[in-house]
Amino acid sequence: MAHDPLPNPPPRGRERTWEAFSRMDDISLIVGLGNPGKEYERTRHNAGYWWVDAIAERKRAAWKREAKFAGWATRIEEGGRDFWMLKPGTYMNESGRSVSAFLRFYRIEPGAMLVVHDELDLPPGTVKLKKGGGTGGHNGLTDIVEAIDSKEFWRLRIGIGHPGHKDLVADYVLHKASGEEQGLIDPAFDRSLDVMPWIAKGKMTDAMTWLHTKTVIPAQAEIQPKTEEKK
């Protein structure tokens, strides 16, 4: 089901600021990083694309090519809130051009953005959420930070593991995961899709707790204090 065309940005005014339209930690934009082209579709580096594509499929949202953002955009609804999603159509190391254009046009605060990406420093089968910090040498994140002059945005990090030596990284991320690795990635990846209800509530700390907890807690419920299990 296709969504309505992308609307115009909020009206400008002398007293208006980004904060008026997107509060810090109240996510408005979800960006999935990857490389365009069929040859890259299932490569490790495209984990961010996988994630936003999976959410779009769940929501039956259609992607629309947006030349002014050098990428594809769509809108989804979760918990009574609308969210933008963006897939930069540039190659990974130019992701900042697409992201910065979108943020400027809709006047979205960097802190109201969640970037989904592959993470070398996490093993397959691990997905973690964090805000700010370094880029770990990730070309997409590095370019975004340079383009928007801020590290203070949220990241959903999908673990793909490390090849063992930095000289092997470029080739590693541009190839598919092994069957064994993909078997570890998929369950954690699928579970991470259920973090959206927390994001819709604006409860990013609770989202982290839920996502980083091995015991599955329904995302629709409030997090309750843990009770010690009997052994």
C-alpha positions as CSV (number, residue, x, y, z in Angstrom):
1,M,0.0,0.0,0.0
2,A,1.6,3.3,-1.1
3,H,1.7,6.1,1.3
4,D,0.8,9.7,0.5
5,P,3.4,11.9,-1.2
6,L,6.0,13.3,1.1
7,P,4.7,16.6,2.6
8,N,6.4,19.9,2.6
9,P,8.5,20.8,5.7
10,P,6.9,22.7,8.5
11,P,6.5,26.5,7.9
12,R,9.6,28.5,8.7
13,G,9.5,31.4,11.2
14,R,12.0,33.5,13.1
15,E,11.2,31.8,16.4
16,R,11.0,28.3,14.9
17,T,13.9,25.9,15.6
18,W,14.5,22.2,14.8
19,E,13.5,21.4,18.4
20,A,10.0,22.7,17.8
21,F,9.4,19.9,15.4
22,S,11.5,17.0,16.7
23,R,12.4,16.7,20.4
24,M,15.7,15.1,21.3
25,D,15.3,11.3,21.6
26,D,11.8,11.4,20.1
27,I,12.7,9.6,16.8
28,S,11.3,11.1,13.6
29,L,13.7,9.6,11.0
30,I,15.0,6.0,10.6
31,V,17.9,5.6,8.2
32,G,19.0,2.3,6.9
33,L,22.6,2.2,5.5
34,G,23.7,0.1,2.6
35,N,25.0,0.2,-1.0
36,P,22.5,0.4,-3.9
37,G,22.5,-2.3,-6.6
38,K,21.5,-6.0,-6.8
39,E,25.1,-7.2,-6.4
40,Y,25.2,-5.7,-2.8
41,E,21.7,-6.8,-1.7
42,R,22.7,-9.6,0.6
43,T,26.2,-8.4,1.6
44,R,27.0,-7.8,5.3
45,H,27.4,-4.0,4.7
46,N,23.7,-3.8,3.7
47,A,22.3,-4.9,7.0
48,G,20.8,-1.4,7.5
49,Y,18.9,-1.7,4.2
50,W,17.7,-5.1,5.3
51,W,16.2,-3.6,8.5
52,V,14.3,-0.7,7.0
53,D,13.1,-2.9,4.1
54,A,11.8,-5.5,6.7
55,I,9.9,-2.7,8.6
56,A,8.5,-1.3,5.3
57,E,7.3,-4.8,4.3
58,R,5.6,-5.3,7.7
59,K,3.9,-1.9,7.3
60,R,3.1,-2.4,3.6
61,A,4.9,0.9,2.9
62,A,6.1,1.7,-0.6
63,W,9.5,3.3,-1.2
64,K,9.6,6.4,-3.4
65,R,12.8,7.6,-5.2
66,E,13.5,11.1,-4.0
67,A,16.2,12.8,-6.1
68,K,16.5,15.8,-3.7
69,F,17.6,13.3,-1.0
70,A,19.6,11.1,-3.3
71,G,17.8,8.1,-2.0
72,W,14.5,6.3,-1.3
73,A,12.0,7.5,1.3
74,T,8.8,6.3,2.8
75,R,6.5,6.9,5.8
76,I,5.3,4.3,8.3
77,E,2.9,4.4,11.3
78,E,3.6,2.9,14.7
79,G,1.7,3.5,17.9
80,G,-0.2,6.4,16.5
81,R,2.9,8.1,15.3
82,D,4.3,8.7,11.8
83,F,8.0,8.0,11.1
84,W,10.1,8.8,8.0
85,M,12.4,6.1,6.7
86,L,15.3,6.8,4.4
87,K,17.7,4.6,2.3
88,P,20.5,6.7,0.9
89,G,20.9,5.9,-2.8
90,T,24.6,6.9,-2.7
91,Y,27.3,4.5,-2.0
92,M,28.1,3.9,1.6
93,N,30.9,6.4,1.9
94,E,28.6,9.2,0.6
95,S,25.6,8.5,2.9
96,G,26.0,11.9,4.6
97,R,24.9,13.7,1.4
98,S,21.5,12.0,1.5
99,V,21.0,12.1,5.2
100,S,22.0,15.8,5.6
101,A,19.7,16.8,2.8
102,F,16.8,15.1,4.5
103,L,17.5,16.5,7.9
104,R,17.8,20.0,6.5
105,F,14.7,19.8,4.4
106,Y,12.4,18.6,7.2
107,R,14.4,20.4,9.9
108,I,14.9,17.2,11.9
109,E,17.3,17.4,14.9
110,P,20.2,14.8,14.7
111,G,19.1,13.4,18.0
112,A,15.7,12.5,16.5
113,M,17.4,10.2,14.0
114,L,18.1,6.5,14.3
115,V,20.7,5.1,11.9
116,V,20.6,1.3,11.3
117,H,24.0,-0.2,10.2
118,D,26.2,-3.3,10.2
119,E,28.6,-3.5,13.1
120,L,32.0,-5.2,12.9
121,D,32.6,-4.9,16.7
122,L,29.6,-7.1,17.5
123,P,29.4,-10.8,16.8
124,P,26.7,-12.2,14.6
125,G,23.6,-12.7,16.6
126,T,23.9,-9.4,18.5
127,V,22.0,-6.2,17.9
128,K,22.5,-3.2,20.2
129,L,21.2,0.3,20.4
130,K,23.3,3.3,21.5
131,K,23.4,7.0,21.1
132,G,26.5,9.0,20.1
133,G,30.1,7.9,20.3
134,G,32.6,7.1,17.7
135,T,32.0,5.6,14.3
136,G,34.3,2.6,14.6
137,G,35.7,3.3,11.2
138,H,32.3,2.7,9.5
139,N,32.4,4.7,6.3
140,G,28.7,5.4,6.3
141,L,28.6,6.7,9.9
142,T,31.8,8.7,9.4
143,D,30.4,10.5,6.3
144,I,27.1,11.2,8.2
145,V,29.0,12.7,11.1
146,E,31.1,14.9,8.8
147,A,28.0,16.0,6.8
148,I,25.8,17.0,9.8
149,D,28.6,17.9,12.2
150,S,27.2,15.9,15.0
151,K,27.7,12.4,16.5
152,E,24.6,12.8,18.7
153,F,22.2,10.5,16.9
154,W,21.0,7.0,17.7
155,R,22.4,3.9,16.1
156,L,21.0,0.4,15.9
157,R,24.0,-1.8,15.4
158,I,23.6,-5.2,13.7
159,G,26.5,-7.4,14.6
160,I,28.3,-9.1,11.6
161,G,31.5,-10.0,13.3
162,H,35.1,-9.1,12.4
163,P,37.3,-10.9,9.9
164,G,40.3,-10.7,12.3
165,H,42.5,-8.1,10.6
166,K,41.7,-4.6,9.4
167,D,43.2,-5.3,6.0
168,L,40.4,-7.9,5.4
169,V,37.5,-5.6,6.4
170,A,36.7,-4.0,3.0
171,D,36.4,-7.4,1.3
172,Y,34.6,-8.9,4.3
173,V,31.7,-6.4,4.4
174,L,31.1,-6.6,0.7
175,H,30.5,-10.3,0.8
176,K,27.6,-12.4,2.1
177,A,27.7,-13.9,5.5
178,S,28.3,-17.6,5.7
179,G,25.4,-19.9,6.3
180,E,26.4,-20.4,9.9
181,E,26.8,-16.6,10.5
182,Q,23.5,-15.8,8.8
183,G,21.9,-18.5,11.0
184,L,23.0,-16.4,14.0
185,I,22.2,-13.0,12.5
186,D,18.6,-13.8,11.5
187,P,17.0,-14.5,14.9
188,A,18.5,-11.4,16.6
189,F,17.7,-9.3,13.5
190,D,14.1,-10.5,13.5
191,R,13.7,-9.8,17.2
192,S,15.1,-6.3,16.8
193,L,12.3,-5.4,14.4
194,D,10.0,-5.5,17.5
195,V,11.7,-2.6,19.1
196,M,9.5,-0.2,17.1
197,P,6.8,0.1,19.8
198,W,9.4,1.4,22.3
199,I,10.6,3.9,19.7
200,A,7.1,5.0,19.1
201,K,6.7,5.7,22.8
202,G,9.9,7.8,22.8
203,K,11.3,5.5,25.4
204,M,14.8,4.9,24.0
205,T,16.3,3.8,27.3
206,D,13.6,1.2,27.7
207,A,14.2,0.2,24.1
208,M,17.8,-0.5,25.0
209,T,16.9,-2.5,28.0
210,W,14.5,-4.6,26.1
211,L,16.8,-5.1,23.1
212,H,19.9,-5.9,25.3
213,T,18.0,-8.4,27.5
214,K,18.2,-12.0,26.5
215,T,14.8,-12.8,28.0
216,V,12.1,-11.8,25.6
217,I,9.9,-9.0,27.1
218,P,6.8,-8.0,25.2
219,A,7.6,-4.6,23.6
220,Q,4.0,-3.5,24.1
221,A,4.3,-3.8,27.9
222,E,6.1,-1.6,30.3
223,I,9.4,-3.0,31.6
224,Q,9.0,-4.4,35.1
225,P,11.8,-4.9,37.6
226,K,13.4,-8.2,37.2
227,T,12.7,-11.0,39.7
228,E,15.3,-13.6,40.4
229,E,14.5,-16.9,38.8
230,K,14.6,-20.1,40.8
231,K,17.3,-22.5,39.7
